[in-house]
Amino acid sequence: METVSTATTVWTRNSAHAEKRDVWTAMKRGFRGRCPRCGEGKLFRAFLKTADACSTCGQDFTGHRADDLPAYLVIVIVGHIVVPLALSIETNFSPPVALQLAIYLPLTLVASLSLIQPVKGTVVGLQWALRMHGFDENPPDHIPPV
């Protein structure tokens, strides 16, 4: 029969020497498409593909998991702009439906495409600042069982 060690490792805030991460600064840098750590390197290698690592400071971006949150946030933001605008124009002017579609569809498309990358950068910056999803630089060697 095998013996099991009962020694456990307790991780506290003081046990790890982690750099201080400002949430708002990281989110602003991500919004601009820059590395949330140094603010210099590019966060994206393509339109919505994050770079593997920062070219300036070497921060690893492979652990990010923005998933669908940026798309949901863009839908909410654009919806809060376009829907009141459409209701106001419809109520005050009653233009033909074809004219409304010619205005609102391109407006929605352009607004969504222009916001998706900054919003995704903001989400990645938030994840980095909160040390979520693989952004820990020094992960513990032993993770105690739950």
Secondary structure, DSSP 8 states (H G I E B T S, - for coil): ------------TTTS------HHHHHHHHHTTB-TTTSSSBSBSSSS-B-SB-TTT--B-TT---TTHHHHHHHHHHHHHHHHHHHHHHHHH---HHHHHHHHHHHHHHHHHHHHHHHHHHHHHHHHHTT-SS--SS--S-----
